[in-house]
Amino acid sequence: MSFFSNILSYPAFIFFQITWLIHSLRRPLLLVSALCILTNPHAAIRKLKLFQVSFLYLALCKDKKWKVPSTDPASFFPKELGGTAPSNSSSSHEYREKTLILIRHGESTWNDTFNAGDRSKLLFVAFFVPNLLYAILMEVYYFVSGKDSDSWFFDSPLSAKGVGQGEGLRRFLKKERMRLGVGTRSNATTGEEKAVRLLLAAGEESNPTSQVVSSNLRRAISTAAIGLADRFAATSAKSDDDGILLIPSLQEISRNPDALTILPPEGKSRPTWCDDDIDGLSPGAFAELIDSRHHDGNKSLDSNGLVRLRQFCADVFDPSKIRKDVVIAAGHSLFYRSVFQVYLPRGTEHISKKKKLVNGGTVMVTLREASIDDGSGRRKEYMIDPNSLVVVYGGFGKHTKG
């Protein structure tokens, strides 16, 4: 292992750099903090509460303290539905299915600061301290200027690269739309074409059969707005029932501050630096797209990723939240990898169980629900049909397309 790889493997390296910077800047930071509290106490207090919440979750959050259940989800579904149970296993079981199109958000400012990504590890290490200093100065700027709904670290927004990745999805969909029904696509499959039509609401602008949802984190919301801007531009003229519905169960599985939402419960989503100038959408359209009626704040400290995975599946089939049979969800890498690990049959080998969906990557699956009468009531079990998975754009790890 190289010298730089060794450095990158030690969290102590990052901790040392952060400690050194804070120590070096402690006096001016204290002075600025005092001035902010005096000049704009409401914003300053809210900002200080965000820092308090961040440290609380870093210390006590149990988000990753769970294991993939040993029970095979395929055992609850008959063979004709992609499972392993006998076809006549139980007449008391009821089955439903919905189509899911999963979109991973673009790169965030947190990723830009702390993850090498596709950059050279040598360059990442060489510029780590300057990049970290810039990030801290941006956070200080937000604090000094009273921007209590903006943060570089907490609920981090898209980076410039992340915006480009969202625009990449949009360009792909625009190009594919020109080919729909023409029969000139050399690599197209029926599944891919169906996904493109659903993502764009092509031919159904006045009454889309799909519902766009997002996690309550800003980078996912922005990616949905940018990547699907052409859809929203088309549907806004013909329908008042198309937007981005926030589903808190989609919140990322992590204890880091970037996985904590800055949006208060049922609060109005404020545009980040990239949201007021989305090509194709009119100024101010972003805020009108966001529906936060189901947003009830941050995940609880005693929750974990598995709890929210199950809740997300329940939300998908809950008609009081999502009425439509196609759900387009903008979310996160660890959450989606966990979805595949938990709900694909145990005997199914697929790259989605091991590799993350790339930034802007988009896949389509069929999610099935089994309602089982166990004598004491009905319980719900879920499975992804292993034969339904279609990579629409991007892909997993280095295996990308589009």
N, C-alpha and C positions, 0 to 999 in steps of 0.2 A: 504494500500500500504506500502511495506517495506521501511526501511531507504535507502537501496541501490537503490531501484527503484525510490525513490524520487530524489536521486542524479542524476541518469541517465536521468531523465526527464528535468533537467535544463540545457539548453545550456550555462548558465553562468558558470557552473562548468568547462566545457571545455575551455571557453574563459579565465577564471581565470588562468588555468594551462598554457595555451599558453603564456599569458601575463607575467606570473611569470618567465617562462623559457627564454623568449626573454629578459626580464629585467636583469636576472641573467647573461646572456651570451652576453650582448650588446657590451661590450668592445672587447672581442676576435672576435666577429662576424664582427665588424667594421674594426678591424685590418686585418682580413683575407680577407674581401671584398676589401680593399684597395690594398692588395698584389695581389689578383686575377686580378683586373683591370689593374694593372701595368704589370703583367707577361703574361696575355692572354686576352687582352681587348675585342676581338671579342666575345669569349665565355662568358666572364663576362657580357658584355652589353646585349647579347641575354638572359642570365639567368635573369638579372635584369628586362628585358622587360616582361619575363614570370610572374614574381611576380607582375609587374604593371598591366598586363592583368588580373591576378587572382583577384586582389582587385577591378578592374573596373567591372568585371562580378559579383562579390559578391554584389556590391553596385547597379548596374544598370540593370542587366540581367532580362528579363521578361519571361524567359523560362517556368515558371509554372503559368503564369497569363493567363489562358484560362479555358474554361469550356467545358464539353462534349456537343456537339450540341444536341438540343432537337429533331431535325428531325430524324426519324427512318430510318437507311440506307435500311432496308427491304422494305420500301415503293417505292424504285426505281427499284425493281426487281420482276418479276412474281413468282408465287408460285412454279413453276417447277424448279426455280433456287434458292429456299430457301427463297424467299421474301414473301411479302404480297400483292403485286399489282396484279390486274386481269391479266390473261394470255394474253388478247388482249388489254391491256391498251394503247399501242401506237406502231404503226408499224415503227415509226421514231427512236425508241431506238435501239441501237446496244450494244451487250454484248460480253465480253471476260472474260476469266478466266486464272489464273495461280496457280500453286501449290507453296506454301511457306513452307519452313522448317526453323523454328526459333530456334536458339541456343543462350542461354544466356552465357555470358562470365564467367570464373572462378573468384574466390575472388581476389580482387586487394589489393595492399599495403595500399591504403586509407581505404578500408573496414577493413583490419587487424588492423589498428591504431585506427579508430574512431567508429567501429561498433562491438557490442558484438558477433553478429552472433549466432552460436550454442554453444558459450562458456558460462560458468557460469557467471552471472552478478557480483557475488562477486569477482571472479578472474579477470574479466575485469576491475573493478574499482580498485582493488588492484595493478594491473600491468599497469594501464593506463599511469601514469606519466613516468615510465621507458620505456614503448613502445613509447610514444610520444618523449621522449628524444632521443631514438635510431633513430626514423624517422627523427628528426631534424638534428642529426649528419650525417645521410646518405645524406640528402639534402646538408649539408655543404660540405661533401666529394665530391659530384658531382660538386659543385660550385668551390671548391679549385682545383680539378683535371681537370677542363675545360670541363667536360662532359655536354655540353650544350643541348644534345638531351636526357639526362636522368634526371628523377625527381622521387621522392617518392610520392609527392603530386599532381603535375601537370601532367595530362594524365597518372595517376598511372598505372604501369605495373601489371602483375599477381604476387601475393604472392606465396610462396612455396605451400600453401594450394590450391591456384587457379590453379597452374600447375597440382597438383594431381587431381583436378576436371576435367580438360581438358583431362588428361590421363585416367580418369574413363570413359569418353565418348568413347575414343578410344578403351579401353578394351571391353566395351559393344558391340561396332560395330564389333570388331574382333570376339567375341564369337558368335554374331548373324549371322555373315557371314558364319560361319561353319555349321549353321543349315538351311540356305536358301535352299528351295526346297527339303529338306530331309523329312519334314513332322513330325518332332519329337518335335516341339515347342508346349508345352502344353497350353501356354497363348497367342500365336501369333494370330494376326488378319491380314487380307489382307493389311490393311492400314499400320500397323507397318512394315510388310515385304517390302512393297513398299518403305517406308521411308528409311529403312536400305539400300536397293539396290541403291537408289538415292544418299544417303549420301556417299556411297563407290564407286559410279559409277561402280557397279558390272556388268560385262559383256559388258560394253560400255567404257572401258578405253581409246580407241583410239578416241572416239568422244562422250564425256559425254552429256547427254540431260539436265544436270543441270548446273547452274552457281553459284559458291560460291562468296558471297559478304560479306562485313564487314563494320561496322562503321569505322570512321577514328581514333578511340581511340585504344591505344596499347593493352589493355587487351582483347578486342574483336578479334583483328587481331591474337594475340598469341593463343587464345582459338581455333580459326578456324584452325590454322596451326597444333596445337597439336592434337586436337580431330579428325581431318580429315587427319592426316599424312599418314595413309595407302592408302587413296585415292590418295593423291598427289604423293606418291612413285610409285603407279601403273600407273597413267596417265602421269607422267613426261617422262616415257620411251616410250610412244606411241603417245603422243599428246603435242603440244606446245600451246594449247588453253585452258589450265586449270590452274587456279590460284585463287587468292583472290582479287576481284575487290573492291576498296574502294568507298563507297557510303556515302557522307557527311550527307545526310538527316537522316541517322541512328544514328547520334550523340545523346548521352544521354540527357534526359530532366532534367536538373539540373543547378544550378548556381555555384556549387562547382568547385574548380580547377581541380579535377580529371575528370571532364566532358569536359575539354577543350583540344583540340588536340595540341600536341607538334610538329607535322609534318607540315612543311611549304607546301604551295600549290604546288601540283604536285611533291613534293619532294620525294626522295628515302627513303623508310622506313628502319630505322636502327634497327637491332635486339636488343631486351632487354636482360636481363641477362639469360633468359631461352630459347631464340629462336635459338641460334647457336648449340644447342645440343639436338635437337628433335629426339627421337628414330625413326629410319626408314628413315629420311631425311639426305642427304649428307651435310657436312659442307658448309655453304654459300648458301644453297638452299632456306632458308627463304626469303632473300631479293629478289631473283628472282621470288618468288611466288606473290609478291605484285604488283598490278597494280593501280597506283595512278593518272591515266589520268583525272579522274573526281573529284579528291580531290581539292577543291578550298579554303581550309582554315577553320577557325572556323566559327561556327554559328554566325550570326549577333546579336548585342545587342538588336535590336528591333524585333527579331524573337521570336517565342514561340513554344512550343511543338506541338500544333495543326497544325501550318504551316508546320513543318517538317514531321508530320504524313501524311499529304496530299501529300507532295512532294515525300515521300518514295513510296507511292502507285503509283504516276505518274511515278516515276523512274522504278518501277517494270514492267510497261507496255510500257516503252519507248524503242523501238527497237534500238535506237542509243546508249543506255547504256547497256541494257540487252536484248539479242536476244532470249534467251532460255525460255522455258515454265515452267521450274522448277527453283526456286530461293532458295538457301540455305543461310540464312542470320545470321551472328554472330552479336549480339547486346546486349541490356541492359534491365534491369528489369523494370524500370519505363516506358521506351519507349514501351516495349512489353505489359505491363499491359494497357497502354493507347491505344494501337492498338486494344486490345480486348474490351475496354470500348467504343471506338468510332465506331468500325466497326462490332461488333457483333450486331444483331438485339436487340432493346431495350427490347423486351419481352423474350429474352433468358437469363436464369439464369445460370451462369457458374462461377466456382471458379477463372478462369483467370481474371475476372473483379475485383476481390477483393484481390487476393493473387499474389505475384510475382512468376515468373518462377524461380526455384532454380538454383544455380550456376551450369553450365554445362547442365541444363535441355534443352530438345529438343522436340518441338511439330510440327506437320504438319497440315496445313489448306489449304483450297481453297479460294483464294481472287478473287472476281468478280469485273469487271468494267462495268458500264453502261455509254454509251455515249448518251447524251440526247440533242435533238434539242429543244431549248427553244425559238426559233424565232429570237434571236440575235446572234446565234452561237451554238456551241456544248460545253456542260459542262460535266465533268466527276464526277461520284459518285462511291463509293466503298462499298463493303460489304463482310464480312467473312461468308461463308456458315456455318450456325450453326451445320449442320450435318457432316461437314468435319473434325472437330477437332480431332486429334489423338495424344495422349501423347506417344512419342517414348521412351524417357529416362528422368529420374528425375520426374518432375511434378511441381505442384504449392504448395507453402507453405510446410506443412508437408505431403501432399499427394503425395508421390514419388513412382517411380517404376524403375526397371532396375538393 
